[in-house]
C-alpha cells in the first residue's frame, strides 16, 4: 500500500454497520461470500477512535460455508448459515463476544439475512454455534407479563426493550489455585478466579463500590501466574439479592479490562464469568439468575451449574442497538 492510499484501501467499497450492546461497540463489515482479506493492521486502524470508525471490536459478516474458517463448514451443516468472524480492537482474533453476538444477530435480522419472523437464530463462532432468541427486557416484562418477539421486531416500550437472549454454551471454573491480580489504583493485589466462558476470564471480588471506582484500568492488570492465552479481568462488587423473582435474583456491579482492547463499557462473556464466580462464592443456595450492571447498561445472566458447581451452561440477555451504516472509502 503506497503512502498516498487510504489505510482502508484493501476493504474499500465494503458496506458497514456500527452497533453496540450495552455500549460495547462494534463495526460490522459485510462480506457475505468471503471476498475480503482481513489484515490485523487494517482492523486495528478501522477500530481506532481517532483515525478510524472507532470500536471495541470488528466483526466480519460471512457465510459459514464460504468463510474458510476451521470448523465453520460443519457449523453450516448444523444450521448456522452465518459466521461471526470477530476481531479485537488491536486486530487480534477472539473466540467469542457475547455482546457482539447480539448485535450480529440483530444485523442479520434487520438486513434480511435471516427471515423477519425468525424466533431463533443460529450464529457460527470460533466457540461453536450460539443460539439467539429475541425476548422482552425483563424490567418491562415484570410490568406487562412475559413476551417474545420475532427477530428484529421491536416490542412495546423503548428501543432497548427488545432484548436478545443467547445460549452461551458450557462454562467451567478452576478454584484449585488463585491467580494474584495487581491493579493500578488498588493498593493490595487480590486473588482472582479463573472462569472459561468461551474466552478466558479472571474474576476479582472487591469489598465496596469505592474500590471498584478507584481501579485505574488504562493500564493492563498484572496476573501471576500469567495465563497462556491471556485473560480478560473482571472486577465485581456483589450487591444485595433481589426477592421479587422466583428463587431470587443476584446482583453485582462490574468493570472489565479486555485483552487486546483495554477497559470497555461492557463484556458479555465477562458478565457471564462474573455471575458464575459470584454464585460460586455465595454458595450453592445462592440465586441462579443474576443482574449485572456495567458502565454501559444492564445484562441478565442465567446459570445452570452441575452437581459440584465447577461446570455448567449459561445464558446472556441484553439489548442490541444499531447506530450508523455506510461504505468504507
C-alpha positions in Angstrom: 0.0 0.0 0.0 1.5 3.3 -1.0 1.5 6.3 1.4 -1.0 8.1 -0.9 -3.6 5.3 -0.5 -6.2 5.2 2.2 -5.3 2.9 5.1 -8.5 1.1 4.2 -7.7 0.5 0.5 -7.9 -3.3 0.9 -11.5 -3.0 2.2 -12.6 0.0 0.2 -16.2 -0.3 -1.1 -17.2 -2.6 1.8 -20.5 -1.7 3.5 -20.5 -1.5 7.3 -22.9 -1.1 10.2 -21.9 0.4 13.5 -23.7 -1.0 16.6 -23.4 -1.7 20.3 -24.6 -3.9 23.1 -24.6 -2.0 26.4 -22.1 0.4 24.8 -19.6 -2.4 23.9 -19.4 -1.2 20.3 -18.5 -2.9 17.0 -18.0 -2.2 13.3 -19.6 -5.0 11.2 -18.3 -5.5 7.7 -20.5 -7.1 5.1 -18.5 -9.9 3.4 -21.2 -12.5 2.7 -19.2 -14.6 0.2 -15.8 -14.2 1.8 -14.1 -11.8 -0.7 -12.1 -9.8 1.9 -8.7 -10.5 3.4 -8.8 -9.4 7.0 -5.4 -7.9 7.9 -4.8 -7.1 11.6 -3.3 -3.7 10.9 -6.3 -2.7 8.8 -8.7 -3.9 11.5 -6.8 -2.0 14.2 -6.8 1.2 12.1 -10.6 0.8 11.5 -11.3 0.3 15.2 -9.1 3.3 16.2 -11.3 6.0 17.7 -9.3 8.9 16.2 -8.2 7.7 12.8 -10.9 5.1 12.1 -14.6 4.5 12.7 -13.9 3.6 16.3 -15.0 0.4 18.1 -14.1 -2.2 20.7 -14.1 -4.8 18.0 -14.6 -5.5 14.3 -17.0 -8.3 13.1 -17.0 -9.7 9.6 -20.4 -11.0 8.4 -19.7 -14.0 6.3 -21.5 -17.2 5.3 -20.1 -20.1 7.4 -19.8 -22.4 4.3 -17.6 -19.9 2.4 -15.6 -18.4 5.3 -12.7 -20.8 5.2 -12.6 -20.7 9.0 -11.8 -24.1 10.6 -15.0 -25.7 11.8 -17.3 -23.3 10.1 -18.3 -25.7 7.3 -19.5 -28.2 10.0 -21.4 -25.4 11.7 -23.1 -24.5 8.4 -24.2 -28.1 8.0 -25.7 -27.9 11.5 -27.8 -24.9 10.5 -25.6 -21.9 11.3 -25.6 -20.2 7.9 -23.8 -17.1 9.1 -20.5 -16.9 10.9 -19.4 -14.1 13.3 -15.7 -13.6 12.4 -14.7 -11.5 15.4 -11.5 -9.4 15.9 -10.4 -7.4 19.0 -9.6 -3.7 18.9 -6.0 -4.4 18.2 -6.7 -6.7 15.3 -6.2 -10.0 17.1 -8.6 -12.8 16.9 -11.0 -13.6 19.7 -13.0 -16.8 20.3 -16.3 -15.2 21.3 -18.1 -12.0 22.2 -21.5 -12.1 23.9 -22.4 -8.5 23.2 -21.1 -8.9 19.7 -23.3 -12.0 19.1 -26.5 -10.0 20.0 -25.5 -7.1 17.7 -24.6 -9.6 14.9 -28.0 -11.4 15.2 -29.8 -8.0 15.2 -28.0 -7.1 11.9 -28.8 -10.4 10.3 -32.5 -9.8 11.2 -32.7 -6.2 10.1 -30.8 -6.6 6.9 -32.9 -9.6 5.7 -30.1 -12.2 6.0 -32.5 -14.2 8.2 -36.3 -14.2 8.0 -38.0 -11.4 9.7 -40.3 -13.8 11.6 -37.4 -15.9 12.9 -37.7 -16.5 16.7 -34.4 -18.4 16.8 -31.1 -17.5 15.0 -28.1 -19.8 14.9 -24.8 -18.0 14.8 -21.5 -19.6 14.0 -18.5 -18.6 16.2 -15.0 -19.9 17.0 -16.6 -21.1 20.2 -19.2 -23.2 18.4 -22.8 -22.4 17.4 -24.7 -19.9 19.6 -28.5 -19.9 19.6 -30.0 -16.4 19.8 -33.7 -15.7 20.8 -35.5 -12.4 20.9 -37.1 -11.7 24.3 -38.5 -8.8 26.2 -36.4 -6.6 28.5 -37.0 -8.3 31.9 -37.7 -5.0 33.6 -40.6 -4.3 31.2 -41.7 -8.0 31.4 -42.4 -7.6 35.1 -44.9 -4.9 34.2 -46.6 -6.4 31.2 -46.1 -10.1 31.6 -43.8 -12.4 29.6 -43.5 -11.7 25.9 -41.4 -12.8 22.9 -40.9 -11.3 19.5 -39.7 -12.2 16.1 -36.1 -11.4 15.3 -35.7 -7.7 14.5 -39.1 -6.8 15.8 -39.5 -4.1 18.4 -41.8 -4.9 21.3 -43.8 -2.1 23.0 -41.6 0.3 25.0 -38.3 2.0 24.3 -35.8 0.9 21.7 -33.9 -1.1 24.3 -37.0 -3.1 25.4 -36.4 -5.8 22.8 -33.6 -7.9 24.1 -31.7 -10.9 22.7 -31.0 -14.0 24.8 -28.0 -16.1 23.9 -27.4 -19.7 24.9 -23.7 -19.2 25.6 -23.0 -22.9 26.0 -20.7 -24.5 28.5 -18.6 -22.8 31.2 -16.0 -24.1 33.7 -14.1 -22.6 36.6 -10.9 -23.5 38.3 -10.9 -22.9 42.1 -7.9 -25.0 42.8 -5.5 -22.1 42.7 -6.0 -18.4 42.8 -4.5 -16.0 40.3 -3.0 -13.0 42.0 -4.1 -9.8 40.3 -2.2 -6.5 40.7 -4.2 -3.4 39.6 -3.3 0.3 39.3 -5.4 2.2 41.8 -5.9 -0.8 44.1 -3.2 -0.9 46.7 -3.1 -4.6 47.6 -3.0 -7.4 45.0 -6.2 -9.5 45.1 -6.9 -13.2 44.3 -8.9 -13.9 41.2 -10.8 -16.9 40.0 -10.3 -18.4 36.5 -13.6 -18.9 34.6 -13.9 -20.1 31.0 -17.0 -18.9 29.1 -15.7 -19.2 25.5 -13.0 -16.7 26.4 -10.6 -16.9 29.4 -11.6 -14.7 32.3 -10.2 -13.9 35.8 -12.8 -12.5 38.2 -11.7 -10.4 41.2 -14.2 -9.7 44.0 -13.9 -6.3 45.7 -15.3 -5.2 49.1 -17.1 -2.0 48.1 -18.0 0.3 45.3 -15.4 2.9 46.1 -12.7 0.3 45.5 -14.3 -0.6 42.2 -14.3 3.0 41.1 -10.7 3.5 42.2 -9.3 0.9 39.8 -7.3 2.5 37.0 -7.9 0.3 34.0 -5.9 2.3 31.5 -3.0 0.0 32.4 -3.3 -3.8 31.9 -3.6 -5.7 35.2 -0.7 -7.9 36.1 -1.6 -11.6 36.6 0.5 -14.2 38.4 0.7 -16.8 37.1 0.2 -15.4 33.6 -2.5 -17.4 31.7 -1.1 -19.0 28.5 -3.7 -17.3 26.3 -4.0 -14.1 28.3 -7.2 -13.2 30.1 -9.9 -10.7 30.5 -10.1 -9.4 34.0 -13.5 -8.6 35.7 -13.8 -6.6 38.9 -17.0 -7.1 40.8 -18.9 -5.9 43.8 -21.8 -8.0 44.9 -25.0 -6.3 45.9 -28.0 -7.5 48.0 -30.0 -10.1 46.1 -33.5 -9.2 44.9 -36.5 -11.1 46.2 -39.2 -10.1 43.6 -38.3 -13.1 41.4 -38.9 -16.8 41.9 -35.8 -18.1 43.6 -34.4 -14.5 44.0 -32.0 -12.7 41.7 -28.4 -11.9 42.5 -27.0 -8.5 41.6 -23.5 -7.2 41.1 -21.6 -4.3 39.6 -18.7 -4.9 37.2 -15.9 -3.3 35.4 -13.7 -5.1 32.9 -10.3 -5.0 31.2 -10.4 -6.9 27.9 -7.3 -8.5 26.5 -6.4 -6.8 23.2 -8.8 -3.9 23.9 -8.4 -2.3 27.3 -11.3 -1.2 29.6 -14.7 -1.5 27.8 -18.1 -0.3 28.8 -19.4 -3.9 28.8 -18.3 -7.5 28.1 -20.9 -10.2 27.6 -18.7 -13.3 28.2 -17.2 -11.3 31.2 -20.6 -10.7 32.7 -21.3 -14.4 32.5 -18.0 -15.2 34.1 -18.6 -12.6 36.9 -22.1 -14.1 37.7 -20.7 -17.6 37.7 -17.9 -16.6 40.1 -20.3 -14.7 42.3 -22.7 -17.7 42.5 -19.8 -20.0 43.3 -18.5 -17.7 46.1 -22.0 -17.2 47.5 -22.7 -20.9 47.7 -25.0 -23.4 46.0 -28.2 -21.9 47.5 -27.5 -18.5 46.0 -29.6 -17.3 43.0 -29.1 -18.8 39.6 -30.4 -15.6 37.9 -28.1 -12.5 38.1 -28.4 -8.9 37.1 -25.0 -7.4 36.1 -24.7 -3.6 36.0 -21.9 -2.4 33.8 -20.9 1.2 32.8 -22.8 0.8 29.5 -26.1 -0.6 30.9 -27.5 -3.8 32.3 -27.3 -7.5 31.4 -29.1 -10.6 32.7 -27.3 -13.9 33.3 -28.9 -17.4 33.8 -26.7 -20.1 35.3 -27.2 -23.8 35.2 -24.4 -25.5 37.3 -23.5 -29.2 37.5 -23.6 -31.0 40.9 -20.2 -29.8 42.1 -20.6 -26.3 40.7 -17.5 -26.2 38.6 -19.2 -26.6 35.2 -22.5 -25.9 33.6 -24.3 -23.8 31.0 -25.2 -20.1 30.9 -27.4 -17.7 29.1 -26.8 -14.0 28.4 -29.6 -11.4 27.8 -29.3 -7.8 26.8 -30.1 -5.2 24.2 -28.6 -4.6 20.7 -28.6 -1.2 19.1 -27.6 -0.1 15.6 -26.4 3.5 15.2 -25.0 4.0 11.7 -24.2 2.5 8.4 -22.2 3.4 5.3 -19.4 2.4 2.9 -15.7 2.3 3.6 -14.0 4.8 1.3 
